[in-house]
Amino acid sequence: MTPVLTAIPGLLFITLGYAAVCALSPFGDCRKCRGFGYKLTTNRHGKLKRGKHCRRCDGHGKRLRAGRWIYNHAARLHRESSPRTNSKEGAAR
């Protein structure tokens, strides 16, 4: 078999696995603060202390996954562009 034919099942498995992760857990840890909601800093003695509030996740420590954002955006576009069959204007025609 060619390398392309052997790579297709692997890529399909990775894609479906990521889609399952986005469906089951749409929020992931913030990459900037690693899910803490703030940046860890050290004082002059080397002890860890709480740093500034994370601006990327607004201090929640969680962010929407990229795959879930794409799904939400596509669903919103589909919902807004599809004709409404139960509207009052459609029934009057």
LODO-979079 format. One record per residue: residue in one letter; x, y, z of N, C-alpha, C in turn. Coordinates in pm, 1 decimal. Layout:
+------+----------+----------+----------+----------+----------+----------+----------+----------+----------+
: timi :       nx :       ny :       nz :      cax :      cay :      caz :       cx :       cy :       cz :
+------+----------+----------+----------+----------+----------+----------+----------+----------+----------+
:    a :        X :        Y :        Z :        X :        Y :        Z :        X :        Y :        Z :
...
+------+----------+----------+----------+----------+----------+----------+----------+----------+----------+
//
This chain:
+------+----------+----------+----------+----------+----------+----------+----------+----------+----------+
: timi :       nx :       ny :       nz :      cax :      cay :      caz :       cx :       cy :       cz :
+------+----------+----------+----------+----------+----------+----------+----------+----------+----------+
:    m :     84.3 :   -118.5 :      0.0 :      0.0 :      0.0 :      0.0 :     88.3 :    124.2 :      0.0 :
:    t :     34.9 :    227.1 :    -56.8 :    109.8 :    351.7 :    -62.6 :    102.3 :    422.6 :     72.4 :
:    p :    197.3 :    511.6 :     98.6 :    194.4 :    584.4 :    226.5 :     68.2 :    669.3 :    245.5 :
:    v :     11.2 :    716.0 :    137.3 :   -110.1 :    797.2 :    147.3 :   -226.3 :    712.8 :    198.2 :
:    l :   -238.1 :    591.7 :    146.7 :   -348.0 :    504.4 :    189.6 :   -331.7 :    459.2 :    334.1 :
:    t :   -209.0 :    451.6 :    382.4 :   -189.1 :    415.0 :    522.8 :   -208.9 :    534.3 :    615.6 :
:    a :   -192.4 :    656.2 :    564.5 :   -208.2 :    775.1 :    647.8 :   -355.0 :    816.1 :    663.8 :
:    i :   -437.8 :    782.3 :    568.2 :   -578.7 :    823.1 :    571.9 :   -651.6 :    769.4 :    695.1 :
:    p :   -641.7 :    641.2 :    730.8 :   -711.2 :    595.3 :    852.7 :   -659.5 :    662.6 :    979.6 :
:    g :   -530.6 :    690.9 :    984.3 :   -475.5 :    759.1 :   1101.4 :   -529.6 :    900.0 :   1115.5 :
:    l :   -532.9 :    972.7 :   1005.4 :   -587.0 :   1109.0 :   1009.4 :   -736.3 :   1108.6 :   1040.5 :
:    l :   -807.9 :   1011.3 :    987.5 :   -950.6 :    999.3 :   1016.9 :   -973.2 :    969.5 :   1165.0 :
:    f :   -891.6 :    882.7 :   1222.0 :   -901.0 :    850.3 :   1364.4 :   -872.1 :    973.0 :   1451.6 :
:    i :   -769.9 :   1050.2 :   1415.7 :   -736.2 :   1171.6 :   1492.0 :   -848.5 :   1274.2 :   1481.7 :
:    t :   -903.5 :   1292.6 :   1362.3 :  -1010.3 :   1390.5 :   1341.8 :  -1136.0 :   1352.5 :   1419.5 :
:    l :  -1176.2 :   1227.0 :   1411.6 :  -1295.7 :   1183.9 :   1483.8 :  -1273.4 :   1185.7 :   1634.7 :
:    g :  -1151.1 :   1156.4 :   1677.5 :  -1118.9 :   1163.6 :   1820.1 :  -1129.0 :   1306.3 :   1872.7 :
:    y :  -1076.7 :   1403.0 :   1795.7 :  -1086.1 :   1542.8 :   1837.7 :  -1230.9 :   1591.2 :   1836.0 :
:    a :  -1308.3 :   1545.9 :   1738.8 :  -1450.7 :   1583.0 :   1734.4 :  -1523.3 :   1528.4 :   1856.9 :
:    a :  -1488.2 :   1408.1 :   1899.6 :  -1549.9 :   1350.2 :   2019.0 :  -1509.8 :   1428.2 :   2144.2 :
:    v :  -1384.4 :   1469.1 :   2152.3 :  -1338.8 :   1548.6 :   2267.4 :  -1412.7 :   1681.8 :   2270.7 :
:    c :  -1428.9 :   1745.6 :   2155.2 :  -1499.6 :   1874.2 :   2150.2 :  -1647.0 :   1858.3 :   2186.6 :
:    a :  -1706.5 :   1745.9 :   2152.1 :  -1847.4 :   1724.0 :   2185.2 :  -1865.4 :   1693.3 :   2333.7 :
:    l :  -1775.1 :   1614.1 :   2391.1 :  -1788.5 :   1575.5 :   2531.4 :  -1738.6 :   1682.2 :   2628.0 :
:    s :  -1634.1 :   1752.2 :   2590.4 :  -1576.3 :   1855.1 :   2676.9 :  -1542.1 :   1977.2 :   2592.7 :
:    p :  -1638.9 :   2067.6 :   2570.5 :  -1614.5 :   2180.4 :   2480.9 :  -1514.3 :   2282.8 :   2535.3 :
:    f :  -1490.0 :   2281.4 :   2664.1 :  -1395.6 :   2376.6 :   2721.7 :  -1267.4 :   2306.8 :   2762.6 :
:    g :  -1155.4 :   2368.7 :   2729.8 :  -1025.1 :   2316.6 :   2767.7 :   -953.6 :   2417.9 :   2854.8 :
:    d :   -842.0 :   2377.0 :   2912.5 :   -764.5 :   2469.0 :   2995.6 :   -705.8 :   2580.6 :   2910.6 :
:    c :   -699.0 :   2698.1 :   2968.8 :   -637.6 :   2812.5 :   2903.0 :   -488.7 :   2782.7 :   2885.1 :
:    r :   -436.7 :   2812.4 :   2767.0 :   -296.8 :   2783.1 :   2740.4 :   -203.1 :   2883.0 :   2804.9 :
:    k :   -252.3 :   3000.3 :   2833.9 :   -166.0 :   3103.1 :   2891.9 :   -146.4 :   3082.1 :   3041.7 :
:    c :   -254.4 :   3058.1 :   3114.0 :   -244.2 :   3043.3 :   3260.2 :   -250.3 :   2897.0 :   3303.2 :
:    r :   -262.1 :   2804.0 :   3207.3 :   -269.3 :   2659.9 :   3233.0 :   -386.7 :   2619.6 :   3321.1 :
:    g :   -495.6 :   2695.0 :   3313.8 :   -616.9 :   2659.6 :   3386.1 :   -627.6 :   2717.3 :   3525.6 :
:    f :   -531.0 :   2795.3 :   3570.1 :   -536.5 :   2854.6 :   3703.7 :   -622.8 :   2980.7 :   3707.0 :
:    g :   -626.8 :   3055.3 :   3599.5 :   -699.4 :   3181.9 :   3597.3 :   -609.4 :   3299.5 :   3629.0 :
:    y :   -486.5 :   3271.0 :   3661.1 :   -387.3 :   3374.8 :   3688.8 :   -249.2 :   3318.1 :   3659.9 :
:    k :   -155.0 :   3405.5 :   3640.8 :    -18.3 :   3364.6 :   3612.3 :     55.7 :   3347.0 :   3743.7 :
:    l :    120.8 :   3232.1 :   3761.8 :    199.8 :   3209.9 :   3882.3 :    331.0 :   3287.3 :   3872.4 :
:    t :    365.3 :   3356.5 :   3976.8 :    492.8 :   3428.2 :   3982.5 :    565.0 :   3387.8 :   4111.0 :
:    t :    684.9 :   3433.0 :   4124.5 :    761.7 :   3405.0 :   4245.9 :    800.3 :   3536.6 :   4311.3 :
:    n :    810.4 :   3532.0 :   4443.1 :    858.1 :   3650.7 :   4511.4 :   1010.4 :   3648.9 :   4512.3 :
:    r :   1074.3 :   3741.6 :   4579.0 :   1220.1 :   3748.9 :   4573.3 :   1288.7 :   3636.8 :   4650.3 :
:    h :   1212.0 :   3561.7 :   4730.4 :   1267.8 :   3447.3 :   4802.1 :   1247.7 :   3317.1 :   4724.9 :
:    g :   1178.9 :   3322.6 :   4611.4 :   1157.6 :   3204.8 :   4528.4 :   1029.4 :   3130.4 :   4557.2 :
:    k :    945.0 :   3182.2 :   4647.1 :    817.9 :   3116.4 :   4676.5 :    714.4 :   3155.1 :   4571.3 :
:    l :    631.0 :   3056.8 :   4536.9 :    525.2 :   3083.4 :   4440.1 :    416.1 :   3169.5 :   4502.7 :
:    k :    363.2 :   3258.7 :   4422.3 :    250.6 :   3340.7 :   4467.6 :    159.0 :   3366.8 :   4348.5 :
:    r :     38.9 :   3410.0 :   4380.6 :    -59.1 :   3439.1 :   4277.3 :    -18.2 :   3565.5 :   4203.5 :
:    g :    -25.8 :   3557.9 :   4070.5 :     12.5 :   3673.0 :   3988.7 :   -108.6 :   3747.4 :   3938.1 :
:    k :    -92.5 :   3805.1 :   3820.7 :   -199.5 :   3885.3 :   3762.0 :   -312.8 :   3798.9 :   3708.2 :
:    h :   -428.5 :   3859.1 :   3702.8 :   -550.5 :   3801.1 :   3645.9 :   -525.6 :   3773.3 :   3497.5 :
:    c :   -560.7 :   3655.6 :   3449.5 :   -538.5 :   3617.9 :   3309.6 :   -637.3 :   3692.2 :   3220.2 :
:    r :   -585.0 :   3765.1 :   3123.3 :   -672.3 :   3839.3 :   3032.8 :   -730.6 :   3751.9 :   2923.6 :
:    r :   -662.1 :   3645.5 :   2886.7 :   -708.8 :   3560.3 :   2777.3 :   -837.1 :   3486.6 :   2814.5 :
:    c :   -842.0 :   3430.7 :   2934.9 :   -960.5 :   3353.7 :   2975.9 :  -1046.6 :   3431.0 :   3075.6 :
:    d :  -1011.9 :   3552.9 :   3104.2 :  -1084.0 :   3639.9 :   3197.4 :  -1087.9 :   3580.3 :   3338.2 :
:    g :   -982.7 :   3508.4 :   3375.0 :   -971.5 :   3455.4 :   3509.9 :  -1048.7 :   3328.0 :   3536.1 :
:    h :  -1114.2 :   3271.2 :   3434.8 :  -1191.1 :   3148.5 :   3454.5 :  -1104.1 :   3023.7 :   3444.6 :
:    g :   -994.9 :   3031.5 :   3369.5 :   -907.9 :   2916.9 :   3352.0 :   -950.5 :   2823.8 :   3241.0 :
:    k :  -1063.1 :   2850.1 :   3178.1 :  -1114.9 :   2764.9 :   3070.7 :  -1138.1 :   2848.6 :   2946.1 :
:    r :  -1115.7 :   2786.0 :   2830.5 :  -1142.4 :   2850.3 :   2702.9 :  -1215.6 :   2752.8 :   2612.4 :
:    l :  -1291.3 :   2804.8 :   2518.9 :  -1362.7 :   2722.0 :   2422.0 :  -1262.1 :   2661.1 :   2324.8 :
:    r :  -1272.6 :   2531.6 :   2302.0 :  -1180.7 :   2463.8 :   2210.1 :  -1203.5 :   2513.6 :   2067.5 :
:    a :  -1098.7 :   2508.7 :   1986.5 :  -1106.8 :   2558.0 :   1848.4 :  -1210.1 :   2479.5 :   1767.6 :
:    g :  -1213.8 :   2349.7 :   1784.1 :  -1310.7 :   2268.1 :   1710.8 :  -1453.2 :   2300.0 :   1750.0 :
:    r :  -1477.0 :   2326.1 :   1876.9 :  -1611.9 :   2360.7 :   1922.3 :  -1651.7 :   2498.8 :   1872.2 :
:    w :  -1554.1 :   2592.0 :   1864.7 :  -1582.0 :   2725.7 :   1812.2 :  -1623.8 :   2715.3 :   1666.3 :
:    i :  -1553.3 :   2632.4 :   1589.2 :  -1586.6 :   2613.8 :   1447.8 :  -1726.1 :   2553.2 :   1434.4 :
:    y :  -1757.7 :   2453.1 :   1516.8 :  -1890.1 :   2391.0 :   1512.3 :  -1998.8 :   2492.8 :   1548.1 :
:    n :  -1978.6 :   2571.1 :   1654.1 :  -2078.0 :   2671.3 :   1693.5 :  -2098.5 :   2774.8 :   1583.4 :
:    h :  -1989.2 :   2816.9 :   1520.5 :  -1998.9 :   2916.3 :   1414.0 :  -2074.8 :   2860.0 :   1293.9 :
:    a :  -2044.5 :   2735.7 :   1254.0 :  -2114.0 :   2674.0 :   1140.5 :  -2262.1 :   2652.4 :   1172.0 :
:    a :  -2293.1 :   2612.2 :   1294.0 :  -2433.4 :   2591.2 :   1332.3 :  -2509.3 :   2723.8 :   1332.3 :
:    r :  -2444.7 :   2831.0 :   1377.6 :  -2508.8 :   2962.6 :   1377.8 :  -2534.2 :   3009.6 :   1234.9 :
:    l :  -2436.5 :   2989.8 :   1144.9 :  -2456.3 :   3028.3 :   1004.8 :  -2570.5 :   2949.6 :    941.4 :
:    h :  -2576.4 :   2821.5 :    970.1 :  -2683.9 :   2738.7 :    913.9 :  -2819.9 :   2781.5 :    968.2 :
:    r :  -2825.8 :   2808.9 :   1098.2 :  -2951.7 :   2848.0 :   1160.9 :  -3000.6 :   2982.3 :   1106.9 :
:    e :  -2908.3 :   3075.9 :   1083.1 :  -2948.7 :   3208.2 :   1036.5 :  -2981.5 :   3210.9 :    887.1 :
:    s :  -2923.6 :   3119.3 :    809.8 :  -2945.1 :   3123.0 :    665.7 :  -3058.7 :   3032.6 :    619.1 :
:    s :  -3103.0 :   2940.1 :    701.7 :  -3209.5 :   2849.5 :    659.0 :  -3344.1 :   2920.6 :    668.6 :
:    p :  -3435.2 :   2889.8 :    574.7 :  -3566.7 :   2954.5 :    579.3 :  -3649.0 :   2900.9 :    696.0 :
:    r :  -3725.0 :   2987.3 :    751.9 :  -3810.8 :   2948.2 :    864.8 :  -3945.9 :   2905.0 :    811.1 :
:    t :  -3984.5 :   2783.3 :    841.0 :  -4111.1 :   2732.3 :    788.1 :  -4228.5 :   2763.5 :    879.4 :
:    n :  -4202.8 :   2794.4 :   1005.7 :  -4311.3 :   2818.4 :   1101.0 :  -4337.8 :   2966.4 :   1122.3 :
:    s :  -4284.0 :   3052.6 :   1034.8 :  -4304.7 :   3195.5 :   1055.3 :  -4445.6 :   3236.3 :   1008.8 :
:    k :  -4492.6 :   3348.9 :   1056.2 :  -4625.6 :   3397.4 :   1021.0 :  -4630.2 :   3444.6 :    876.5 :
:    e :  -4515.8 :   3496.5 :    825.7 :  -4513.4 :   3543.0 :    688.8 :  -4528.6 :   3427.1 :    592.2 :
:    g :  -4468.4 :   3312.0 :    622.1 :  -4478.0 :   3196.6 :    534.2 :  -4618.9 :   3140.5 :    530.2 :
:    a :  -4692.8 :   3147.9 :    641.0 :  -4828.6 :   3094.2 :    646.4 :  -4926.3 :   3185.5 :    572.7 :
:    a :  -4898.3 :   3315.7 :    563.0 :  -4989.7 :   3409.6 :    498.4 :  -4980.4 :   3401.5 :    347.7 :
:    r :  -4874.9 :   3347.5 :    295.2 :  -4856.2 :   3345.1 :    148.9 :  -4938.5 :   3244.4 :     83.1 :
+------+----------+----------+----------+----------+----------+----------+----------+----------+----------+
//
